[in-house]
Each structure stands twice: as structure tokens, then as C-alpha cells.
Amino acid sequence: MRSKGTIFRFGDAQIAIAWVLRQEGVVTIPKATKPDHVRANREALDIRLTHQDLEDLAHEFPTPSRKVPLEML
């Protein structure tokens, strides 16, 4: 999946945080055990996902057709 667009330049966790931050009424509390993790999590605030990025994510992670348990990243 990491072939183009904004998502190519950032880590998986950063993209996940950026996506969650776009959702109205949803909060994310990312784990950060080291200063590098704190910095990476903070960088997620600056990520601007493009329309193409969102389409790529929707294609890679389609909405489930039934209830499924959530996975931890």
C-alpha cells in the first residue's frame, strides 16, 4: 500500500492517528513510551491526508459488513 501520496512518507501509527483525528467526535490516546514516540505522535497532527490518500485507505481497509472486534496497532 505504501506506494504513493502522503501515506508514503509517514509510519503506520502516524497515519492511523491522522485518520482518527479527522473523525468528528472521536478521540485518540496514542501510547508513547519513549521521546521518539511522543515526537512521532505529535507529527501526526501535521499530516493532511488527501482525497486520494483516503480512497487508498478505504480500499486497503474496507468498512466491515458485520460487527468485528477491533485490533490494536
MARBA-3410 file (N, C-alpha, C, O; in Angstrom, 1 decimal):
73
0.8,-1.2,0.0,0.0,0.0,0.0,0.9,1.3,0.0,0.4,2.3,-0.5 ~ 2.0,1.2,0.6,2.8,2.4,0.7,3.5,2.8,-0.6,4.7,2.8,-0.7 ~ 2.7,3.2,-1.6,3.3,3.4,-2.9,3.2,4.9,-3.3,3.9,5.3,-4.2 ~ 2.3,5.6,-2.7,2.1,7.0,-3.3,1.4,7.9,-2.2,1.0,7.4,-1.2 ~ 1.4,9.2,-2.5,0.7,10.1,-1.7,1.3,10.4,-0.3,2.4,10.0,-0.1
0.6,11.0,0.5,1.0,11.4,1.8,1.4,10.2,2.7,2.4,10.3,3.4 ~ 0.7,9.1,2.6,0.9,8.0,3.4,2.3,7.3,3.2,2.7,6.6,4.1 ~ 2.9,7.6,2.1,4.2,7.0,1.8,5.3,7.6,2.8,6.3,6.9,3.1 ~ 5.1,8.8,3.2,6.2,9.5,4.0,6.1,9.3,5.5,7.0,9.7,6.2 ~ 5.1,8.6,6.0,4.9,8.5,7.4,4.7,7.1,7.8,4.4,6.2,7.0
4.8,6.8,9.1,4.6,5.5,9.7,3.2,5.1,9.8,2.3,6.0,9.7 ~ 2.9,3.8,9.9,1.6,3.3,10.0,0.8,4.0,11.2,-0.3,4.4,11.0 ~ 1.4,4.0,12.4,0.8,4.6,13.5,0.5,6.1,13.3,-0.6,6.6,13.7 ~ 1.4,6.8,12.7,1.1,8.2,12.4,-0.1,8.4,11.5,-0.9,9.3,11.7 ~ -0.2,7.6,10.4,-1.3,7.6,9.5,-2.6,7.3,10.3,-3.7,7.9,10.1
-2.6,6.3,11.1,-3.8,5.9,11.9,-4.2,7.0,12.8,-5.4,7.3,12.9 ~ -3.3,7.7,13.5,-3.6,8.8,14.3,-4.2,10.0,13.5,-5.2,10.5,13.9 ~ -3.6,10.3,12.4,-4.1,11.3,11.5,-5.5,11.0,11.0,-6.3,11.9,11.0 ~ -5.7,9.8,10.7,-7.1,9.4,10.2,-8.1,9.6,11.3,-9.2,10.1,11.1 ~ -7.8,9.1,12.6,-8.7,9.2,13.7,-8.9,10.7,14.0,-10.1,11.1,14.3
-7.9,11.5,13.9,-8.1,13.0,14.2,-9.0,13.7,13.3,-9.6,14.7,13.6 ~ -9.3,13.1,12.1,-10.2,13.7,11.1,-11.7,13.4,11.5,-12.6,14.0,11.0 ~ -11.9,12.4,12.3,-13.2,11.9,12.6,-13.8,12.8,13.7,-13.2,13.0,14.8 ~ -15.0,13.4,13.4,-15.6,14.2,14.4,-16.2,13.4,15.6,-16.8,12.4,15.4 ~ -15.9,13.9,16.8,-16.4,13.2,18.0,-15.6,12.0,18.4,-16.1,11.2,19.2
-14.5,11.8,17.8,-13.6,10.7,18.2,-12.3,11.2,18.7,-11.8,12.2,18.2 ~ -11.8,10.5,19.7,-10.6,10.9,20.4,-9.6,9.8,20.3,-10.0,8.6,20.3 ~ -8.3,10.1,20.1,-7.3,9.1,20.1,-6.3,9.4,21.3,-5.9,10.5,21.6 ~ -5.9,8.3,21.9,-4.9,8.4,23.0,-3.8,7.5,22.7,-3.8,6.3,23.1 ~ -2.8,8.0,21.9,-1.7,7.1,21.4,-0.7,6.8,22.5,-0.4,7.6,23.4
-0.2,5.6,22.5,0.8,5.2,23.5,2.1,5.8,23.1,2.5,5.8,21.9 ~ 2.9,6.3,24.1,4.2,6.8,23.8,5.1,6.5,25.0,5.0,7.1,26.1 ~ 6.0,5.5,24.9,6.8,5.1,26.0,8.2,5.7,25.9,9.0,5.7,26.8 ~ 8.5,6.3,24.7,9.8,7.0,24.5,9.7,8.3,23.9,8.7,8.6,23.2 ~ 10.6,9.2,24.1,10.5,10.6,23.5,10.3,10.5,22.0,9.6,11.4,21.4
11.0,9.6,21.3,10.8,9.4,19.8,9.3,9.2,19.5,8.8,9.7,18.5 ~ 8.6,8.4,20.3,7.2,8.0,20.1,6.4,9.3,20.2,5.4,9.6,19.5 ~ 6.7,10.1,21.3,6.0,11.3,21.5,6.1,12.2,20.3,5.1,12.8,19.8 ~ 7.3,12.4,19.8,7.6,13.2,18.6,6.8,12.7,17.4,6.2,13.5,16.7 ~ 6.8,11.4,17.2,6.1,10.8,16.0,4.6,11.0,16.1,4.0,11.4,15.2
4.1,10.9,17.3,2.7,11.1,17.5,2.3,12.5,17.3,1.3,12.8,16.7 ~ 3.2,13.4,17.7,2.9,14.9,17.5,2.9,15.2,16.0,2.1,16.0,15.6 ~ 3.8,14.6,15.3,3.9,14.8,13.8,2.6,14.5,13.1,2.3,15.0,12.1 ~ 1.9,13.5,13.7,0.6,13.1,13.1,-0.4,14.3,13.0,-1.3,14.3,12.1 ~ -0.3,15.2,13.9,-1.2,16.4,13.9,-1.0,17.2,12.6,-1.9,17.9,12.1
0.2,17.2,12.0,0.6,18.0,10.8,0.2,17.2,9.5,0.3,17.8,8.4 ~ -0.1,16.0,9.6,-0.4,15.2,8.4,-1.8,15.6,7.8,-2.8,15.7,8.5 ~ -1.8,16.0,6.5,-3.0,16.3,5.8,-3.3,15.2,4.8,-2.6,15.2,3.7 ~ -4.2,14.4,5.1,-4.5,13.3,4.2,-5.3,13.8,3.0,-6.3,14.5,3.2 ~ -4.8,13.5,1.8,-5.5,13.9,0.6,-6.7,13.0,0.3,-6.9,12.0,0.9
-7.5,13.5,-0.6,-8.7,12.7,-1.0,-8.2,11.3,-1.5,-8.8,10.3,-1.3 ~ -7.1,11.3,-2.3,-6.6,10.1,-2.8,-6.0,9.2,-1.7,-6.2,8.0,-1.7 ~ -5.4,9.8,-0.7,-4.9,9.0,0.5,-6.1,8.3,1.2,-6.1,7.1,1.5 ~ -7.2,9.0,1.3,-8.4,8.5,2.0,-9.0,7.4,1.2,-9.5,6.3,1.7 ~ -9.0,7.5,-0.2,-9.5,6.5,-1.0,-8.6,5.2,-0.9,-9.1,4.1,-0.9
-7.3,5.4,-0.9,-6.4,4.3,-0.8,-6.6,3.6,0.5,-6.6,2.3,0.5 ~ -6.8,4.3,1.6,-7.0,3.7,2.9,-8.3,2.9,2.9,-8.4,1.8,3.4 ~ -9.4,3.5,2.3,-10.7,2.9,2.3,-10.6,1.6,1.4,-11.3,0.6,1.8 ~ -9.8,1.6,0.4,-9.6,0.4,-0.4,-8.9,-0.7,0.3,-9.2,-1.9,0.3 ~ -7.8,-0.3,1.0,-7.0,-1.2,1.8,-7.7,-1.8,3.0,-7.5,-2.9,3.4
-8.5,-0.9,3.6,-9.2,-1.3,4.9,-10.7,-1.0,4.7,-11.2,0.0,5.3 ~ -11.4,-1.8,4.0,-12.9,-1.6,3.7,-13.7,-1.7,5.0,-13.3,-2.4,5.9 ~ -14.8,-0.9,5.0,-15.7,-1.0,6.1,-16.3,-2.4,6.2,-16.8,-3.0,5.2 ~ -16.3,-3.0,7.4,-16.8,-4.4,7.5,-18.3,-4.4,7.3,-19.0,-3.5,7.6 ~ -18.7,-5.6,6.8,-20.2,-5.7,6.5,-20.9,-6.3,7.8,-22.1,-6.4,7.8
-20.1,-6.6,8.8,-20.7,-7.1,10.1,-19.8,-6.6,11.2,-18.7,-6.1,11.0 ~ -20.3,-6.8,12.4,-19.5,-6.4,13.6,-18.3,-7.3,13.7,-18.4,-8.5,13.6 ~ -17.2,-6.6,14.0,-15.9,-7.4,14.1,-15.2,-6.7,15.3,-15.3,-5.5,15.5 ~ -14.4,-7.5,16.0,-13.6,-6.9,17.1,-12.5,-6.0,16.5,-12.0,-6.3,15.5 ~ -12.2,-4.9,17.3,-11.1,-4.0,16.8,-9.8,-4.6,17.2,-9.6,-5.3,18.2
-8.8,-4.3,16.3,-7.4,-4.7,16.6,-6.6,-3.6,17.1,-6.9,-2.4,16.7 ~ -5.6,-3.8,17.9,-4.7,-2.8,18.4,-3.6,-2.7,17.4,-3.1,-3.7,16.9 ~ -3.1,-1.5,17.1,-2.0,-1.3,16.3,-0.7,-1.3,17.1,0.4,-1.2,16.5
END
